[in-house]
Amino acid sequence: MTQSTDVQLPELDAETKMPPEQSADGEIKRTASDLEAVFDVPVNVSAVLGKSTMEVSKLLKLGRGMVVELDRKIGEAIDIYVNDRLVARGEVVLVEDRLGITMTEIVKDERA
């Protein structure tokens, strides 16, 4: 038997709801709080060091200690994807005993 939990959302009172701020040219200013509804949505983040193409026969011959040459040079930015969409470029950094990424460039959407 499962137990359901009711989620109660506070109702917005018309008097307490603040109108969105507008700039001098009439454009609405957006803040991080505008995105609160999606803060808990999980996304897949990938950092791609580089890519390589090879035949399946060569792939099957790979073993421990073998080197796969990538299409990037040392020091070149890596690509950062969110849900398979390129969103930024960055550099690999060491954080204590783990690898991390620092973003150096945000990639603008070319479709906009």
Secondary structure as a PSIPRED ss2 file (coil, helix, strand):
# PSIPRED VFORMAT (PSIPRED V4.0)

   1 M C   1.000  0.000  0.000
   2 T C   1.000  0.000  0.000
   3 Q C   1.000  0.000  0.000
   4 S C   1.000  0.000  0.000
   5 T C   1.000  0.000  0.000
   6 D C   1.000  0.000  0.000
   7 V C   1.000  0.000  0.000
   8 Q C   1.000  0.000  0.000
   9 L C   1.000  0.000  0.000
  10 P C   1.000  0.000  0.000
  11 E C   1.000  0.000  0.000
  12 L C   1.000  0.000  0.000
  13 D C   1.000  0.000  0.000
  14 A C   1.000  0.000  0.000
  15 E C   1.000  0.000  0.000
  16 T C   1.000  0.000  0.000
  17 K C   1.000  0.000  0.000
  18 M C   1.000  0.000  0.000
  19 P C   1.000  0.000  0.000
  20 P C   1.000  0.000  0.000
  21 E C   1.000  0.000  0.000
  22 Q E   0.000  0.000  1.000
  23 S C   1.000  0.000  0.000
  24 A C   1.000  0.000  0.000
  25 D C   1.000  0.000  0.000
  26 G C   1.000  0.000  0.000
  27 E C   1.000  0.000  0.000
  28 I E   0.000  0.000  1.000
  29 K C   1.000  0.000  0.000
  30 R C   1.000  0.000  0.000
  31 T C   1.000  0.000  0.000
  32 A H   0.000  1.000  0.000
  33 S H   0.000  1.000  0.000
  34 D H   0.000  1.000  0.000
  35 L H   0.000  1.000  0.000
  36 E H   0.000  1.000  0.000
  37 A H   0.000  1.000  0.000
  38 V H   0.000  1.000  0.000
  39 F C   1.000  0.000  0.000
  40 D C   1.000  0.000  0.000
  41 V C   1.000  0.000  0.000
  42 P C   1.000  0.000  0.000
  43 V C   1.000  0.000  0.000
  44 N C   1.000  0.000  0.000
  45 V E   0.000  0.000  1.000
  46 S E   0.000  0.000  1.000
  47 A E   0.000  0.000  1.000
  48 V E   0.000  0.000  1.000
  49 L C   1.000  0.000  0.000
  50 G C   1.000  0.000  0.000
  51 K C   1.000  0.000  0.000
  52 S C   1.000  0.000  0.000
  53 T C   1.000  0.000  0.000
  54 M C   1.000  0.000  0.000
  55 E C   1.000  0.000  0.000
  56 V H   0.000  1.000  0.000
  57 S H   0.000  1.000  0.000
  58 K H   0.000  1.000  0.000
  59 L H   0.000  1.000  0.000
  60 L H   0.000  1.000  0.000
  61 K C   1.000  0.000  0.000
  62 L C   1.000  0.000  0.000
  63 G C   1.000  0.000  0.000
  64 R C   1.000  0.000  0.000
  65 G C   1.000  0.000  0.000
  66 M C   1.000  0.000  0.000
  67 V C   1.000  0.000  0.000
  68 V C   1.000  0.000  0.000
  69 E C   1.000  0.000  0.000
  70 L C   1.000  0.000  0.000
  71 D C   1.000  0.000  0.000
  72 R C   1.000  0.000  0.000
  73 K C   1.000  0.000  0.000
  74 I C   1.000  0.000  0.000
  75 G C   1.000  0.000  0.000
  76 E C   1.000  0.000  0.000
  77 A C   1.000  0.000  0.000
  78 I E   0.000  0.000  1.000
  79 D E   0.000  0.000  1.000
  80 I E   0.000  0.000  1.000
  81 Y E   0.000  0.000  1.000
  82 V E   0.000  0.000  1.000
  83 N C   1.000  0.000  0.000
  84 D C   1.000  0.000  0.000
  85 R E   0.000  0.000  1.000
  86 L E   0.000  0.000  1.000
  87 V E   0.000  0.000  1.000
  88 A E   0.000  0.000  1.000
  89 R E   0.000  0.000  1.000
  90 G E   0.000  0.000  1.000
  91 E E   0.000  0.000  1.000
  92 V E   0.000  0.000  1.000
  93 V E   0.000  0.000  1.000
  94 L E   0.000  0.000  1.000
  95 V E   0.000  0.000  1.000
  96 E C   1.000  0.000  0.000
  97 D C   1.000  0.000  0.000
  98 R E   0.000  0.000  1.000
  99 L E   0.000  0.000  1.000
 100 G E   0.000  0.000  1.000
 101 I E   0.000  0.000  1.000
 102 T E   0.000  0.000  1.000
 103 M E   0.000  0.000  1.000
 104 T E   0.000  0.000  1.000
 105 E E   0.000  0.000  1.000
 106 I E   0.000  0.000  1.000
 107 V C   1.000  0.000  0.000
 108 K C   1.000  0.000  0.000
 109 D C   1.000  0.000  0.000
 110 E C   1.000  0.000  0.000
 111 R C   1.000  0.000  0.000
 112 A C   1.000  0.000  0.000
